[in-house]
Amino acid sequence: MVCDSACVSQLRFTTLVEAPLTVTYDVARVLGRPWPFRLEEVRSVRPECDEFSARVGREGRVTHSRRFSATAAGTLVEERVDWTAGQRGGLVGRALLRRRITRAVRAYLDALAAGAARRAEDVVQVVGAAIVDGNQVLVARRAGGTYDGCWEFPGGKVERGERELDALVRECEEELGVTVVPESFLGEVVLDGAVGGGPPGASTMRVWAARLAGGAPVAHEHSELRWVGVRELDGLDWIPADRPLLPAVQALLVPPPGV
């Protein structure tokens, strides 16, 4: 907490939610804020962040902002509470207020983590693999459907009760006939419903870098497979979900300086 001469205070909280970005954000919005008074929305960008604020009493104001970030383990939620209490109450009053706010936000975050984890079980999720071999990555051309002929990274739906990385390995075995080893997490994008199904914006695709454990990929479900370098990626006709991930994939293919 920070308190200056104007009695402006701040508290920060973080928690990791085992659920995708969209699910975590939507559940957080349903839960609202842990305050006994109404806050007005200042801004919101689904599923990245939002901010609410309210005047409290004659001199006070509370601003509650949240940021949602994708990680390999789920969604990192960062909460920040700023308040101005005026000159009343002194140090003892402000310390009591700080403890009350801390208890309220921690209870709220516990409810968010539990609620989002339950909701995630009912939402279709998709995983993808950027399989890298040296300075090339494997891309696959879709056969049929809305994005027939477009390029994508291999992957597919996570089955109910299945862990994401287990689903990633299984999908690559089914689509390519190879075993992959997942490595670094590359990012998460919101889906339009054409990929993975479900309402537009409900699901996300989470993508990892991966390497082959052996064997040569074979196109069991795609019309074509191709190994491409960093300069070729932008020129391909990508499905909309995969294009935002290209900068992270390109970074994998660029050799370190001096190499």
Secondary structure as UniProt FT lines:
FT   TURN            5..6
FT   STRAND          8..17
FT   HELIX           21..31
FT   STRAND          40..45
FT   TURN            46..48
FT   STRAND          49..56
FT   TURN            57..59
FT   STRAND          60..71
FT   TURN            72..73
FT   STRAND          74..84
FT   TURN            86..89
FT   HELIX           90..120
FT   TURN            121..122
FT   STRAND          126..133
FT   TURN            134..135
FT   STRAND          136..141
FT   TURN            146..149
FT   STRAND          151..152
FT   STRAND          155..157
FT   TURN            160..161
FT   HELIX           164..176
FT   STRAND          180..190
FT   TURN            194..196
FT   TURN            200..202
FT   STRAND          204..212
FT   STRAND          224..228
FT   TURN            230..235
FT   TURN            240..242
FT   HELIX           243..245
FT   HELIX           246..253
FT   TURN            257..258
//
